Amino acid sequence: MNLLLDRAQNDAAIFSLIPLRIGSGVTFTLHATLELDEEERALIKKYNFAKAILVESDFFDDLRQSFRPALLLGIVAFLLLWLIATFTSALTIGILVTLVMTVVYFQTLREQIIVSELMENGRKFRCDSIVDLVKKEAYLQNVCAYLRQVLESAKHWDDRDVIPIEPLSKDEAKAAVLKAS
């Protein structure tokens, strides 16, 4: 298994739609792709790991973060269109812009990572700074190392492990029981 990381940077103009940004600056893009050998692909297919969620995120939190900039764009679209069109058509288009941009921002900003996203064409992550880019790279390396170990353990799921459980001292046992409850 190899994690392929492609980095890019874009000089933001005065206005950037994705991510919604006013003012110049550089935005960074990290494209992560998993390169798997045949054995790893077979394990992923056999155990249906492609649909597995590597990184869980709060759907509603991601949606809330996506809705805010989309709502701002919807209001701007409504106000501009209201100047040249009827109230009803401006409102309809403003709502449509808000809904479409919420979906676009959700796909861009969400933190959830599914195995199939990294396998197929890879996944793009947008970062506001080089520090965020380095943190995301390290995070993805750890997540993929976890996936690699899960795949490695999947090779031996038919095995039987013997794990000796040593008795604790009286005080350690009491502390362990209290900690567990």
Rosetta constraint file for C-alpha pairs under 8 A:
AtomPair CA 1 CA 34 HARMONIC 6.87 0.50
AtomPair CA 1 CA 35 HARMONIC 5.62 0.50
AtomPair CA 1 CA 36 HARMONIC 4.77 0.50
AtomPair CA 1 CA 37 HARMONIC 6.53 0.50
AtomPair CA 1 CA 40 HARMONIC 7.50 0.50
AtomPair CA 1 CA 148 HARMONIC 7.12 0.50
AtomPair CA 2 CA 34 HARMONIC 5.81 0.50
AtomPair CA 2 CA 35 HARMONIC 4.95 0.50
AtomPair CA 2 CA 36 HARMONIC 6.64 0.50
AtomPair CA 3 CA 32 HARMONIC 6.84 0.50
AtomPair CA 3 CA 33 HARMONIC 5.89 0.50
AtomPair CA 3 CA 34 HARMONIC 4.80 0.50
AtomPair CA 3 CA 35 HARMONIC 6.23 0.50
AtomPair CA 3 CA 141 HARMONIC 7.30 0.50
AtomPair CA 3 CA 144 HARMONIC 7.33 0.50
AtomPair CA 4 CA 31 HARMONIC 7.90 0.50
AtomPair CA 4 CA 32 HARMONIC 5.65 0.50
AtomPair CA 4 CA 33 HARMONIC 5.09 0.50
AtomPair CA 4 CA 34 HARMONIC 6.15 0.50
AtomPair CA 4 CA 35 HARMONIC 7.05 0.50
AtomPair CA 5 CA 30 HARMONIC 6.59 0.50
AtomPair CA 5 CA 31 HARMONIC 5.64 0.50
AtomPair CA 5 CA 32 HARMONIC 4.76 0.50
AtomPair CA 5 CA 33 HARMONIC 6.67 0.50
AtomPair CA 5 CA 137 HARMONIC 7.72 0.50
AtomPair CA 6 CA 30 HARMONIC 5.72 0.50
AtomPair CA 6 CA 31 HARMONIC 4.98 0.50
AtomPair CA 6 CA 32 HARMONIC 6.58 0.50
AtomPair CA 7 CA 28 HARMONIC 7.24 0.50
AtomPair CA 7 CA 29 HARMONIC 5.78 0.50
AtomPair CA 7 CA 30 HARMONIC 4.76 0.50
AtomPair CA 7 CA 31 HARMONIC 6.43 0.50
AtomPair CA 8 CA 28 HARMONIC 5.76 0.50
AtomPair CA 8 CA 29 HARMONIC 5.09 0.50
AtomPair CA 8 CA 30 HARMONIC 6.55 0.50
AtomPair CA 9 CA 26 HARMONIC 6.50 0.50
AtomPair CA 9 CA 27 HARMONIC 5.65 0.50
AtomPair CA 9 CA 28 HARMONIC 4.35 0.50
AtomPair CA 9 CA 29 HARMONIC 6.00 0.50
AtomPair CA 10 CA 26 HARMONIC 5.57 0.50
AtomPair CA 10 CA 27 HARMONIC 5.35 0.50
AtomPair CA 10 CA 28 HARMONIC 6.37 0.50
AtomPair CA 10 CA 29 HARMONIC 8.00 0.50
AtomPair CA 11 CA 24 HARMONIC 7.38 0.50
AtomPair CA 11 CA 25 HARMONIC 5.96 0.50
AtomPair CA 11 CA 26 HARMONIC 4.55 0.50
AtomPair CA 11 CA 27 HARMONIC 6.54 0.50
AtomPair CA 12 CA 16 HARMONIC 6.25 0.50
AtomPair CA 12 CA 23 HARMONIC 7.73 0.50
AtomPair CA 12 CA 24 HARMONIC 5.18 0.50
AtomPair CA 12 CA 25 HARMONIC 5.14 0.50
AtomPair CA 12 CA 26 HARMONIC 5.43 0.50
AtomPair CA 12 CA 27 HARMONIC 6.56 0.50
AtomPair CA 13 CA 23 HARMONIC 6.99 0.50
AtomPair CA 13 CA 24 HARMONIC 5.17 0.50
AtomPair CA 13 CA 25 HARMONIC 7.32 0.50
AtomPair CA 14 CA 22 HARMONIC 5.92 0.50
AtomPair CA 14 CA 23 HARMONIC 4.63 0.50
AtomPair CA 14 CA 24 HARMONIC 4.91 0.50
AtomPair CA 15 CA 20 HARMONIC 7.65 0.50
AtomPair CA 15 CA 21 HARMONIC 5.85 0.50
AtomPair CA 15 CA 22 HARMONIC 4.70 0.50
AtomPair CA 15 CA 23 HARMONIC 5.99 0.50
AtomPair CA 15 CA 24 HARMONIC 7.16 0.50
AtomPair CA 16 CA 20 HARMONIC 5.49 0.50
AtomPair CA 16 CA 21 HARMONIC 5.02 0.50
AtomPair CA 16 CA 22 HARMONIC 6.44 0.50
AtomPair CA 17 CA 21 HARMONIC 6.58 0.50
AtomPair CA 18 CA 105 HARMONIC 7.34 0.50
AtomPair CA 19 CA 105 HARMONIC 7.54 0.50
AtomPair CA 20 CA 69 HARMONIC 6.45 0.50
AtomPair CA 26 CA 128 HARMONIC 7.38 0.50
AtomPair CA 26 CA 129 HARMONIC 7.57 0.50
AtomPair CA 27 CA 126 HARMONIC 7.21 0.50
AtomPair CA 27 CA 127 HARMONIC 6.19 0.50
AtomPair CA 27 CA 128 HARMONIC 5.18 0.50
AtomPair CA 27 CA 129 HARMONIC 6.66 0.50
AtomPair CA 28 CA 126 HARMONIC 5.85 0.50
AtomPair CA 28 CA 127 HARMONIC 5.02 0.50
AtomPair CA 28 CA 128 HARMONIC 6.20 0.50
AtomPair CA 28 CA 129 HARMONIC 6.69 0.50
AtomPair CA 28 CA 130 HARMONIC 7.10 0.50
AtomPair CA 28 CA 133 HARMONIC 6.96 0.50
AtomPair CA 29 CA 124 HARMONIC 6.59 0.50
AtomPair CA 29 CA 125 HARMONIC 5.68 0.50
AtomPair CA 29 CA 126 HARMONIC 4.67 0.50
AtomPair CA 29 CA 127 HARMONIC 6.07 0.50
AtomPair CA 29 CA 133 HARMONIC 7.77 0.50
AtomPair CA 30 CA 124 HARMONIC 5.60 0.50
AtomPair CA 30 CA 125 HARMONIC 5.07 0.50
AtomPair CA 30 CA 126 HARMONIC 6.39 0.50
AtomPair CA 30 CA 127 HARMONIC 7.56 0.50
AtomPair CA 30 CA 133 HARMONIC 7.02 0.50
AtomPair CA 30 CA 137 HARMONIC 7.93 0.50
AtomPair CA 31 CA 122 HARMONIC 6.47 0.50
AtomPair CA 31 CA 123 HARMONIC 5.55 0.50
AtomPair CA 31 CA 124 HARMONIC 4.35 0.50
AtomPair CA 31 CA 125 HARMONIC 6.29 0.50
AtomPair CA 32 CA 118 HARMONIC 6.44 0.50
AtomPair CA 32 CA 122 HARMONIC 5.29 0.50
AtomPair CA 32 CA 123 HARMONIC 5.40 0.50
AtomPair CA 32 CA 124 HARMONIC 6.44 0.50
AtomPair CA 32 CA 125 HARMONIC 7.93 0.50
AtomPair CA 33 CA 118 HARMONIC 4.82 0.50
AtomPair CA 33 CA 119 HARMONIC 6.04 0.50
AtomPair CA 33 CA 120 HARMONIC 7.59 0.50
AtomPair CA 33 CA 121 HARMONIC 6.72 0.50
AtomPair CA 33 CA 122 HARMONIC 4.09 0.50
AtomPair CA 33 CA 123 HARMONIC 6.60 0.50
AtomPair CA 34 CA 118 HARMONIC 5.38 0.50
AtomPair CA 34 CA 119 HARMONIC 5.07 0.50
AtomPair CA 34 CA 122 HARMONIC 6.99 0.50
AtomPair CA 35 CA 119 HARMONIC 6.94 0.50
AtomPair CA 36 CA 40 HARMONIC 5.82 0.50
AtomPair CA 36 CA 41 HARMONIC 6.17 0.50
AtomPair CA 36 CA 119 HARMONIC 7.81 0.50
AtomPair CA 37 CA 41 HARMONIC 6.26 0.50
AtomPair CA 38 CA 42 HARMONIC 6.08 0.50
AtomPair CA 39 CA 43 HARMONIC 6.30 0.50
AtomPair CA 40 CA 44 HARMONIC 6.18 0.50
AtomPair CA 40 CA 151 HARMONIC 7.00 0.50
AtomPair CA 41 CA 45 HARMONIC 6.14 0.50
AtomPair CA 42 CA 46 HARMONIC 5.93 0.50
AtomPair CA 43 CA 47 HARMONIC 6.05 0.50
AtomPair CA 43 CA 49 HARMONIC 7.87 0.50
AtomPair CA 43 CA 151 HARMONIC 6.80 0.50
AtomPair CA 43 CA 154 HARMONIC 7.28 0.50
AtomPair CA 43 CA 155 HARMONIC 7.69 0.50
AtomPair CA 44 CA 48 HARMONIC 5.58 0.50
AtomPair CA 44 CA 49 HARMONIC 4.72 0.50
AtomPair CA 44 CA 50 HARMONIC 6.06 0.50
AtomPair CA 44 CA 151 HARMONIC 7.57 0.50
AtomPair CA 45 CA 49 HARMONIC 6.58 0.50
AtomPair CA 45 CA 50 HARMONIC 6.99 0.50
AtomPair CA 48 CA 52 HARMONIC 7.47 0.50
AtomPair CA 49 CA 115 HARMONIC 6.87 0.50
AtomPair CA 50 CA 114 HARMONIC 7.23 0.50
AtomPair CA 50 CA 115 HARMONIC 5.02 0.50
AtomPair CA 50 CA 116 HARMONIC 4.64 0.50
AtomPair CA 51 CA 114 HARMONIC 6.29 0.50
AtomPair CA 51 CA 115 HARMONIC 6.26 0.50
AtomPair CA 51 CA 116 HARMONIC 6.27 0.50
AtomPair CA 52 CA 114 HARMONIC 5.81 0.50
AtomPair CA 52 CA 115 HARMONIC 5.84 0.50
AtomPair CA 52 CA 116 HARMONIC 7.94 0.50
AtomPair CA 53 CA 112 HARMONIC 7.20 0.50
AtomPair CA 53 CA 113 HARMONIC 5.95 0.50
AtomPair CA 53 CA 114 HARMONIC 4.44 0.50
AtomPair CA 53 CA 115 HARMONIC 6.35 0.50
AtomPair CA 54 CA 112 HARMONIC 7.47 0.50
AtomPair CA 54 CA 113 HARMONIC 5.48 0.50
AtomPair CA 54 CA 114 HARMONIC 5.53 0.50
AtomPair CA 54 CA 115 HARMONIC 6.29 0.50
AtomPair CA 54 CA 143 HARMONIC 6.83 0.50
AtomPair CA 54 CA 147 HARMONIC 7.55 0.50
AtomPair CA 55 CA 111 HARMONIC 7.13 0.50
AtomPair CA 55 CA 112 HARMONIC 5.05 0.50
AtomPair CA 55 CA 113 HARMONIC 4.97 0.50
AtomPair CA 55 CA 114 HARMONIC 7.10 0.50
AtomPair CA 55 CA 143 HARMONIC 7.65 0.50
AtomPair CA 56 CA 111 HARMONIC 7.32 0.50
AtomPair CA 56 CA 112 HARMONIC 5.02 0.50
AtomPair CA 56 CA 113 HARMONIC 7.02 0.50
AtomPair CA 57 CA 61 HARMONIC 7.99 0.50
AtomPair CA 57 CA 62 HARMONIC 7.52 0.50
AtomPair CA 57 CA 110 HARMONIC 7.55 0.50
AtomPair CA 57 CA 111 HARMONIC 5.70 0.50
AtomPair CA 57 CA 112 HARMONIC 5.01 0.50
AtomPair CA 58 CA 62 HARMONIC 6.23 0.50
AtomPair CA 59 CA 63 HARMONIC 6.05 0.50
AtomPair CA 60 CA 64 HARMONIC 5.95 0.50
AtomPair CA 61 CA 65 HARMONIC 6.26 0.50
AtomPair CA 62 CA 66 HARMONIC 6.19 0.50
AtomPair CA 62 CA 106 HARMONIC 6.49 0.50
AtomPair CA 62 CA 109 HARMONIC 6.99 0.50
AtomPair CA 62 CA 110 HARMONIC 5.40 0.50
AtomPair CA 62 CA 111 HARMONIC 7.43 0.50
AtomPair CA 63 CA 67 HARMONIC 5.98 0.50
AtomPair CA 63 CA 102 HARMONIC 7.53 0.50
AtomPair CA 63 CA 106 HARMONIC 6.06 0.50
AtomPair CA 63 CA 110 HARMONIC 7.98 0.50
AtomPair CA 64 CA 68 HARMONIC 6.50 0.50
AtomPair CA 65 CA 69 HARMONIC 7.62 0.50
AtomPair CA 65 CA 106 HARMONIC 7.79 0.50
AtomPair CA 65 CA 109 HARMONIC 7.77 0.50
AtomPair CA 66 CA 70 HARMONIC 6.54 0.50
AtomPair CA 66 CA 101 HARMONIC 8.00 0.50
AtomPair CA 66 CA 102 HARMONIC 5.29 0.50
AtomPair CA 66 CA 103 HARMONIC 7.53 0.50
AtomPair CA 66 CA 105 HARMONIC 4.95 0.50
AtomPair CA 66 CA 106 HARMONIC 5.05 0.50
AtomPair CA 66 CA 109 HARMONIC 6.94 0.50
AtomPair CA 67 CA 71 HARMONIC 5.84 0.50
AtomPair CA 67 CA 98 HARMONIC 7.56 0.50
AtomPair CA 67 CA 101 HARMONIC 7.90 0.50
AtomPair CA 67 CA 102 HARMONIC 5.07 0.50
AtomPair CA 67 CA 105 HARMONIC 7.67 0.50
AtomPair CA 67 CA 106 HARMONIC 7.96 0.50
AtomPair CA 68 CA 72 HARMONIC 6.43 0.50
AtomPair CA 69 CA 73 HARMONIC 6.35 0.50
AtomPair CA 69 CA 102 HARMONIC 7.86 0.50
AtomPair CA 70 CA 74 HARMONIC 6.11 0.50
AtomPair CA 70 CA 97 HARMONIC 7.40 0.50
AtomPair CA 70 CA 98 HARMONIC 4.89 0.50
AtomPair CA 70 CA 99 HARMONIC 7.31 0.50
AtomPair CA 70 CA 101 HARMONIC 5.06 0.50
AtomPair CA 70 CA 102 HARMONIC 5.20 0.50
AtomPair CA 70 CA 105 HARMONIC 7.40 0.50
AtomPair CA 71 CA 75 HARMONIC 6.13 0.50
AtomPair CA 71 CA 98 HARMONIC 5.20 0.50
AtomPair CA 71 CA 102 HARMONIC 7.86 0.50
AtomPair CA 72 CA 76 HARMONIC 6.27 0.50
AtomPair CA 72 CA 98 HARMONIC 7.89 0.50
AtomPair CA 73 CA 77 HARMONIC 6.04 0.50
AtomPair CA 73 CA 94 HARMONIC 7.96 0.50
AtomPair CA 73 CA 97 HARMONIC 7.10 0.50
AtomPair CA 73 CA 98 HARMONIC 6.59 0.50
AtomPair CA 73 CA 101 HARMONIC 7.95 0.50
AtomPair CA 74 CA 78 HARMONIC 6.03 0.50
AtomPair CA 74 CA 93 HARMONIC 7.90 0.50
AtomPair CA 74 CA 94 HARMONIC 4.46 0.50
AtomPair CA 74 CA 95 HARMONIC 6.10 0.50
AtomPair CA 74 CA 96 HARMONIC 7.62 0.50
AtomPair CA 74 CA 97 HARMONIC 5.23 0.50
AtomPair CA 74 CA 98 HARMONIC 4.58 0.50
AtomPair CA 75 CA 79 HARMONIC 6.14 0.50
AtomPair CA 75 CA 94 HARMONIC 6.20 0.50
AtomPair CA 76 CA 80 HARMONIC 6.14 0.50
AtomPair CA 76 CA 94 HARMONIC 7.78 0.50
AtomPair CA 77 CA 81 HARMONIC 6.00 0.50
AtomPair CA 77 CA 90 HARMONIC 7.58 0.50
AtomPair CA 77 CA 93 HARMONIC 7.39 0.50
AtomPair CA 77 CA 94 HARMONIC 5.37 0.50
AtomPair CA 77 CA 97 HARMONIC 7.37 0.50
AtomPair CA 78 CA 82 HARMONIC 5.89 0.50
AtomPair CA 78 CA 90 HARMONIC 5.01 0.50
AtomPair CA 78 CA 91 HARMONIC 5.64 0.50
AtomPair CA 78 CA 93 HARMONIC 6.82 0.50
AtomPair CA 78 CA 94 HARMONIC 4.53 0.50
AtomPair CA 79 CA 83 HARMONIC 6.67 0.50
AtomPair CA 79 CA 90 HARMONIC 7.45 0.50
AtomPair CA 80 CA 84 HARMONIC 7.23 0.50
AtomPair CA 81 CA 85 HARMONIC 5.55 0.50
AtomPair CA 81 CA 86 HARMONIC 7.86 0.50
AtomPair CA 81 CA 90 HARMONIC 5.06 0.50
AtomPair CA 82 CA 86 HARMONIC 5.94 0.50
AtomPair CA 82 CA 87 HARMONIC 5.60 0.50
AtomPair CA 82 CA 89 HARMONIC 7.98 0.50
AtomPair CA 82 CA 90 HARMONIC 5.16 0.50
AtomPair CA 82 CA 91 HARMONIC 7.83 0.50
AtomPair CA 85 CA 89 HARMONIC 6.63 0.50
AtomPair CA 85 CA 90 HARMONIC 6.26 0.50
AtomPair CA 86 CA 90 HARMONIC 6.09 0.50
AtomPair CA 87 CA 91 HARMONIC 5.98 0.50
AtomPair CA 88 CA 92 HARMONIC 6.09 0.50
AtomPair CA 89 CA 93 HARMONIC 6.12 0.50
AtomPair CA 90 CA 94 HARMONIC 5.95 0.50
AtomPair CA 91 CA 95 HARMONIC 6.11 0.50
AtomPair CA 92 CA 96 HARMONIC 6.16 0.50
AtomPair CA 93 CA 97 HARMONIC 6.01 0.50
AtomPair CA 94 CA 98 HARMONIC 6.20 0.50
AtomPair CA 95 CA 99 HARMONIC 6.23 0.50
AtomPair CA 96 CA 100 HARMONIC 6.10 0.50
AtomPair CA 97 CA 101 HARMONIC 5.91 0.50
AtomPair CA 98 CA 102 HARMONIC 5.98 0.50
AtomPair CA 99 CA 103 HARMONIC 6.53 0.50
AtomPair CA 100 CA 104 HARMONIC 6.39 0.50
AtomPair CA 101 CA 105 HARMONIC 5.91 0.50
AtomPair CA 102 CA 106 HARMONIC 5.87 0.50
AtomPair CA 103 CA 107 HARMONIC 6.24 0.50
AtomPair CA 104 CA 108 HARMONIC 6.31 0.50
AtomPair CA 105 CA 109 HARMONIC 5.77 0.50
AtomPair CA 106 CA 110 HARMONIC 5.55 0.50
AtomPair CA 108 CA 124 HARMONIC 7.89 0.50
AtomPair CA 108 CA 125 HARMONIC 7.13 0.50
AtomPair CA 108 CA 126 HARMONIC 7.28 0.50
AtomPair CA 109 CA 125 HARMONIC 7.85 0.50
AtomPair CA 109 CA 126 HARMONIC 7.67 0.50
AtomPair CA 113 CA 117 HARMONIC 7.04 0.50
AtomPair CA 113 CA 118 HARMONIC 7.92 0.50
AtomPair CA 114 CA 118 HARMONIC 7.11 0.50
AtomPair CA 115 CA 119 HARMONIC 6.35 0.50
AtomPair CA 116 CA 120 HARMONIC 6.01 0.50
AtomPair CA 117 CA 121 HARMONIC 6.86 0.50
AtomPair CA 117 CA 122 HARMONIC 5.62 0.50
AtomPair CA 117 CA 123 HARMONIC 5.89 0.50
AtomPair CA 118 CA 122 HARMONIC 4.27 0.50
AtomPair CA 118 CA 123 HARMONIC 5.70 0.50
AtomPair CA 127 CA 132 HARMONIC 5.62 0.50
AtomPair CA 127 CA 133 HARMONIC 5.56 0.50
AtomPair CA 128 CA 132 HARMONIC 6.55 0.50
AtomPair CA 128 CA 133 HARMONIC 7.77 0.50
AtomPair CA 129 CA 133 HARMONIC 6.36 0.50
AtomPair CA 130 CA 134 HARMONIC 6.24 0.50
AtomPair CA 131 CA 135 HARMONIC 6.19 0.50
AtomPair CA 132 CA 136 HARMONIC 6.04 0.50
AtomPair CA 133 CA 137 HARMONIC 6.22 0.50
AtomPair CA 134 CA 138 HARMONIC 6.29 0.50
AtomPair CA 135 CA 139 HARMONIC 6.07 0.50
AtomPair CA 136 CA 140 HARMONIC 6.05 0.50
AtomPair CA 137 CA 141 HARMONIC 6.20 0.50
AtomPair CA 138 CA 142 HARMONIC 6.35 0.50
AtomPair CA 139 CA 143 HARMONIC 6.24 0.50
AtomPair CA 140 CA 144 HARMONIC 6.01 0.50
AtomPair CA 141 CA 145 HARMONIC 6.06 0.50
AtomPair CA 142 CA 146 HARMONIC 6.24 0.50
AtomPair CA 143 CA 147 HARMONIC 6.37 0.50
AtomPair CA 144 CA 148 HARMONIC 6.06 0.50
AtomPair CA 145 CA 149 HARMONIC 6.32 0.50
AtomPair CA 146 CA 150 HARMONIC 6.29 0.50
AtomPair CA 147 CA 151 HARMONIC 6.21 0.50
AtomPair CA 148 CA 152 HARMONIC 6.16 0.50
AtomPair CA 149 CA 153 HARMONIC 6.11 0.50
AtomPair CA 150 CA 154 HARMONIC 6.14 0.50
AtomPair CA 151 CA 155 HARMONIC 6.70 0.50
AtomPair CA 152 CA 156 HARMONIC 7.41 0.50
AtomPair CA 153 CA 157 HARMONIC 6.49 0.50
AtomPair CA 167 CA 173 HARMONIC 7.94 0.50
AtomPair CA 168 CA 172 HARMONIC 5.66 0.50
AtomPair CA 168 CA 173 HARMONIC 5.32 0.50
AtomPair CA 169 CA 173 HARMONIC 5.91 0.50
AtomPair CA 170 CA 174 HARMONIC 6.25 0.50
AtomPair CA 171 CA 175 HARMONIC 6.20 0.50
AtomPair CA 172 CA 176 HARMONIC 6.07 0.50
AtomPair CA 173 CA 177 HARMONIC 6.17 0.50
AtomPair CA 174 CA 178 HARMONIC 6.22 0.50
AtomPair CA 175 CA 179 HARMONIC 6.00 0.50
AtomPair CA 176 CA 180 HARMONIC 6.12 0.50
AtomPair CA 177 CA 181 HARMONIC 6.45 0.50
